[in-house]
Amino acid sequence: QVQLVESGGGLVQPGGSLRLSCAASRSIGTINWYRQAPGKQREYVAHISSDSMTGYADSVKGRFTISRDNAKNTVYLQMDSLTSEDTAVYYCNARVFFRDYWGQGTQVTVSS
């Protein structure tokens, strides 16, 4: 069993920054960030492997940075130059032994 807990969401102005955290209950390999905007399907945002190889969706490349602290079993998503298009609930996800685990999500709202 794996628990994932996201934190760090909130209200930010366009052009601002937020850092999201995803704390896992145990050591995990690859962790992904997804997001879901109102009325839209959940979409991939970024991932980081156990050896810190990273990948990003085109929509966030150059603005978001994913990192991890293995000692804390925590993955971070640094989000810069935010726009209203980034407004969504952000979820972290991990697949362990062929089963998907999701956190409860954290709301990010970009608005003036």
One Martini backbone bead per residue (centre of mass of N, CA, C, O) as a GRO file, in nm:
protein
  112
    1GLN     BB    1   0.098   0.035   0.020
    2VAL     BB    2   0.021   0.376  -0.096
    3GLN     BB    3   0.090   0.713  -0.007
    4LEU     BB    4  -0.027   1.032  -0.134
    5VAL     BB    5   0.075   1.382  -0.065
    6GLU     BB    6  -0.040   1.688  -0.138
    7SER     BB    7   0.109   2.024  -0.169
    8GLY     BB    8   0.099   2.397  -0.233
    9GLY     BB    9  -0.142   2.516  -0.311
   10GLY     BB   10  -0.321   2.798  -0.481
   11LEU     BB   11  -0.317   3.144  -0.511
   12VAL     BB   12  -0.214   3.309  -0.820
   13GLN     BB   13  -0.062   3.514  -1.020
   14PRO     BB   14   0.022   3.602  -1.306
   15GLY     BB   15   0.368   3.499  -1.317
   16GLY     BB   16   0.389   3.318  -1.095
   17SER     BB   17   0.459   3.098  -0.808
   18LEU     BB   18   0.493   2.741  -0.731
   19ARG     BB   19   0.520   2.468  -0.482
   20LEU     BB   20   0.497   2.134  -0.504
   21SER     BB   21   0.406   1.843  -0.310
   22CYS     BB   22   0.506   1.483  -0.277
   23ALA     BB   23   0.425   1.250  -0.033
   24ALA     BB   24   0.553   0.943   0.055
   25SER     BB   25   0.529   0.639   0.246
   26ARG     BB   26   0.754   0.548   0.039
   27SER     BB   27   0.965   0.416  -0.162
   28ILE     BB   28   0.988   0.530  -0.506
   29GLY     BB   29   1.010   0.564  -0.815
   30THR     BB   30   0.820   0.677  -1.031
   31ILE     BB   31   0.688   1.012  -1.058
   32ASN     BB   32   0.381   1.183  -1.119
   33TRP     BB   33   0.225   1.455  -1.287
   34TYR     BB   34  -0.105   1.582  -1.278
   35ARG     BB   35  -0.397   1.737  -1.441
   36GLN     BB   36  -0.728   1.907  -1.374
   37ALA     BB   37  -0.954   2.073  -1.541
   38PRO     BB   38  -1.238   2.211  -1.592
   39GLY     BB   39  -1.387   1.996  -1.824
   40LYS     BB   40  -1.131   1.810  -1.824
   41GLN     BB   41  -0.884   1.608  -1.873
   42ARG     BB   42  -0.647   1.435  -1.760
   43GLU     BB   43  -0.297   1.543  -1.744
   44TYR     BB   44   0.016   1.544  -1.820
   45VAL     BB   45   0.324   1.695  -1.686
   46ALA     BB   46   0.532   1.503  -1.509
   47HIS     BB   47   0.855   1.332  -1.444
   48ILE     BB   48   1.037   1.104  -1.213
   49SER     BB   49   1.291   0.915  -1.144
   50SER     BB   50   1.499   0.752  -0.928
   51ASP     BB   51   1.749   0.900  -1.108
   52SER     BB   52   1.628   1.188  -1.214
   53MET     BB   53   1.469   1.154  -1.455
   54THR     BB   54   1.304   1.368  -1.695
   55GLY     BB   55   0.966   1.496  -1.779
   56TYR     BB   56   0.757   1.691  -2.018
   57ALA     BB   57   0.525   1.881  -2.110
   58ASP     BB   58   0.500   2.117  -2.347
   59SER     BB   59   0.325   2.326  -2.172
   60VAL     BB   60   0.579   2.329  -1.932
   61LYS     BB   61   0.825   2.370  -2.071
   62GLY     BB   62   1.048   2.593  -1.897
   63ARG     BB   63   0.855   2.633  -1.619
   64PHE     BB   64   0.891   2.348  -1.506
   65THR     BB   65   1.017   2.166  -1.205
   66ILE     BB   66   1.143   1.853  -1.127
   67SER     BB   67   1.193   1.690  -0.803
   68ARG     BB   68   1.396   1.513  -0.548
   69ASP     BB   69   1.379   1.357  -0.208
   70ASN     BB   70   1.469   1.055  -0.096
   71ALA     BB   71   1.487   1.098   0.216
   72LYS     BB   72   1.163   1.209   0.201
   73ASN     BB   73   0.978   1.098  -0.021
   74THR     BB   74   0.994   1.361  -0.226
   75VAL     BB   75   0.815   1.561  -0.461
   76TYR     BB   76   0.866   1.833  -0.687
   77LEU     BB   77   0.687   2.135  -0.822
   78GLN     BB   78   0.808   2.389  -1.008
   79MET     BB   79   0.617   2.690  -1.075
   80ASP     BB   80   0.643   2.909  -1.347
   81SER     BB   81   0.487   3.133  -1.526
   82LEU     BB   82   0.193   3.156  -1.469
   83THR     BB   83  -0.128   3.067  -1.593
   84SER     BB   84  -0.459   3.012  -1.646
   85GLU     BB   85  -0.393   2.730  -1.783
   86ASP     BB   86  -0.289   2.609  -1.490
   87THR     BB   87  -0.559   2.564  -1.389
   88ALA     BB   88  -0.587   2.311  -1.130
   89VAL     BB   89  -0.570   1.985  -1.038
   90TYR     BB   90  -0.305   1.832  -0.862
   91TYR     BB   91  -0.140   1.515  -0.923
   92CYS     BB   92  -0.006   1.233  -0.788
   93ASN     BB   93   0.183   0.945  -0.923
   94ALA     BB   94   0.200   0.577  -0.892
   95ARG     BB   95   0.362   0.270  -0.986
   96VAL     BB   96   0.296  -0.039  -0.805
   97PHE     BB   97   0.278  -0.338  -0.900
   98PHE     BB   98   0.058  -0.247  -1.132
   99ARG     BB   99  -0.038  -0.003  -0.945
  100ASP     BB  100  -0.233   0.278  -0.899
  101TYR     BB  101  -0.147   0.589  -0.742
  102TRP     BB  102  -0.320   0.855  -0.562
  103GLY     BB  103  -0.384   1.152  -0.477
  104GLN     BB  104  -0.606   1.417  -0.376
  105GLY     BB  105  -0.499   1.686  -0.436
  106THR     BB  106  -0.420   2.026  -0.565
  107GLN     BB  107  -0.504   2.354  -0.584
  108VAL     BB  108  -0.469   2.565  -0.878
  109THR     BB  109  -0.484   2.927  -0.899
  110VAL     BB  110  -0.489   3.156  -1.179
  111SER     BB  111  -0.529   3.497  -1.068
  112SER     BB  112  -0.624   3.852  -1.045
   0.00000   0.00000   0.00000
